[in-house]
Amino acid sequence: MFRPDPIPNPTLDPDTMEWTMTVHASLRNALLLLLLLGGASVQAQTVVIVSTKNPVSKLTADQLSQLFLGQATTYYSGGRAEPLDQPEGTSSRQEFYGKYLNKSQAQMKAYWSKLAFSGKGMSPMVLANSSEVVRKVAENPKYISYVDKSAVDASVKVLTIQ
């Protein structure tokens, strides 16, 4: 009766002097790799949102970056723009900063600290979670933020970023 080892034990083949594993361990490792690779494709997708009352439907990546870096305070259509931020450490914040601002969370914290210390700017208001961000953005067309796509509801619209 064949019983696979419960714990994979690599063994040294005396003929080839190569390390080998039991078939059971190799299959288990292959399945684990497939699960890990499959899980990577199920990532969250961060989207940029504004109120449905806001006439803006698309921005360039540069316009978006300028808004979130405090270098611009109006939409290209002329309306006032005020970015809202997610809490530190969230995957949405990390993805957004990396994708659109080309900065890490630590770099952004240093950036805003420098501007605040010099009196040249204040960091965006940070809200408690995605639900709060969606609620606040829906209230006023001046707000712009980002959330996981799964948090979007009918009170906000997703912008196309070019």
C-alpha positions in Angstrom: 0.0 0.0 0.0 1.4 3.4 -1.0 1.4 6.1 1.6 2.8 9.5 0.7 4.9 11.2 3.3 2.8 13.7 5.3 5.8 16.1 5.2 7.8 16.3 2.0 11.3 15.0 2.6 13.9 15.7 0.0 16.2 12.8 -0.6 19.6 12.5 -2.1 19.7 10.0 -5.1 22.9 8.1 -4.6 23.3 7.4 -8.4 22.8 11.0 -9.7 23.7 12.8 -6.5 20.7 15.1 -7.0 18.1 16.0 -4.5 14.6 14.7 -5.2 11.2 14.9 -3.6 8.4 12.5 -3.5 5.8 12.7 -6.2 3.3 13.7 -3.6 5.3 16.7 -2.5 6.0 17.8 -6.1 2.2 17.7 -6.9 1.4 19.6 -3.8 4.0 22.3 -4.6 2.6 22.6 -8.2 -0.9 23.0 -6.8 0.3 25.6 -4.3 2.0 27.5 -7.1 -1.2 27.5 -9.2 -3.2 28.7 -6.3 -0.8 31.5 -5.7 -0.7 32.6 -9.3 -4.5 32.3 -9.6 -4.9 34.5 -6.5 -2.7 37.2 -7.9 -5.1 37.8 -10.8 -8.0 38.5 -8.3 -6.5 41.8 -7.2 -8.6 44.8 -6.2 -9.0 47.5 -8.8 -8.7 51.1 -7.6 -10.8 53.6 -9.5 -11.1 57.4 -9.4 -14.5 58.7 -8.5 -16.4 62.0 -8.5 -20.0 62.9 -7.7 -22.6 62.2 -10.4 -23.3 66.0 -10.1 -19.8 66.7 -11.4 -19.6 67.3 -15.2 -16.1 65.8 -15.5 -16.0 62.3 -17.0 -12.3 62.0 -17.7 -8.9 63.3 -16.8 -5.4 62.8 -18.0 -3.0 61.1 -15.5 -1.1 64.4 -15.3 -4.3 66.4 -14.4 -5.1 63.8 -11.7 -1.6 63.9 -10.4 -1.7 67.7 -10.2 -4.9 67.6 -8.2 -3.6 65.1 -5.7 -0.2 66.8 -5.3 -1.9 70.2 -4.6 -0.5 71.7 -7.8 -4.0 72.4 -9.2 -7.2 73.2 -7.4 -9.7 73.3 -10.3 -11.0 70.8 -12.8 -10.3 71.5 -16.5 -14.0 72.5 -16.8 -13.4 75.3 -14.2 -15.1 73.8 -11.1 -13.3 73.7 -7.8 -11.5 70.4 -7.0 -10.7 69.0 -3.6 -9.1 65.5 -3.3 -10.0 63.2 -0.5 -7.7 60.4 0.7 -8.0 56.9 2.1 -6.4 55.9 5.4 -2.7 55.1 5.5 -1.8 51.4 4.8 -4.9 50.6 2.7 -4.3 48.7 -0.6 -6.3 51.3 -2.5 -4.0 54.1 -1.3 -0.9 52.1 -2.1 -2.1 51.3 -5.6 -3.3 54.8 -6.3 -0.1 56.5 -5.2 2.0 54.1 -7.1 -0.1 54.1 -10.3 -1.0 57.7 -10.7 1.5 59.7 -8.5 4.5 57.4 -9.0 5.2 57.7 -5.2 5.1 55.4 -2.2 2.9 56.2 0.8 6.1 57.2 2.7 7.2 59.6 -0.1 3.7 61.2 -0.1 3.8 61.6 3.7 7.2 63.4 3.4 5.9 65.5 0.4 2.9 66.7 2.4 5.0 67.3 5.6 7.4 69.5 3.7 4.5 71.5 2.1 2.7 71.9 5.4 5.9 72.9 7.2 6.6 75.6 4.6 3.0 76.8 4.6 2.6 76.0 0.9 -0.1 73.4 1.2 -2.2 70.9 3.2 -2.6 67.2 2.6 -6.0 66.0 1.4 -8.6 65.2 4.1 -8.3 61.5 5.1 -11.6 59.7 5.6 -12.1 56.5 7.7 -12.9 54.0 4.9 -14.2 53.6 1.4 -17.8 53.9 2.4 -17.1 57.3 3.9 -15.2 58.4 0.8 -18.1 57.4 -1.5 -20.6 59.2 0.8 -18.5 62.4 1.0 -17.8 62.4 -2.8 -21.4 61.9 -3.6 -22.4 65.0 -1.4 -20.4 67.6 -3.3 -19.2 67.8 -6.9 -15.9 69.4 -5.8 -14.6 66.2 -4.3 -12.5 63.7 -6.1 -11.1 60.5 -4.6 -10.3 56.8 -5.3 -11.8 53.6 -4.0 -11.8 49.9 -4.8 -14.2 49.3 -7.7 -16.4 47.1 -5.5 -17.2 50.2 -3.3 -18.7 52.2 -6.2 -22.4 52.8 -6.1 -24.9 54.9 -8.1 -24.2 58.1 -6.2 -20.7 58.4 -7.7 -19.2 57.9 -11.2 -15.9 56.4 -12.2 -13.7 58.7 -14.2 -11.7 57.6 -17.2 -8.0 58.3 -16.7 -6.1 58.7 -19.9 
